[in-house]
Amino acid sequence: MSVMEQEIITPPATPKADSHAFSPLGCFLAAAGATLMTLSLLGAAAAATVWAFVKLLGFPDTVLYVALSIAMIPVLWATVWTAGRAWHVEQLLARSLDVDTPVFKLGHYFKGAR
């Protein structure tokens, strides 16, 4: 066998779905981690952007607080959507299904069990 030729080793069969290490607690922890990461990263980015913009233009602190509260609306939307999507994806993976295409509607993943 030459250097460029490598043998691809595949398992003889796909593991059974119940042999995976998925549990409701594990799914919750994974979804919560993705949700908290989204909240913290988007929140920090929005706060830094608004703060820099307001200070650069020399607006008073009142404008900063109003702009921060307005900037938190898309951050909270993205956080809630990420929570639903992450839980949905974890449930699909626990059932050994493929991940589907995301739907960018806020309440889509909170409609109940399908």
Secondary structure, DSSP 8 states (H G I E B T S, - for coil): --SS-------SS---GGGS---HHHHHHHHHHHHHHHHHHHHHHHHHHHHHHHHHHT--HHHHHHHHHHHHHHHHHHHHHHHHHHHHHHHHHHTT---------TTGGGS---
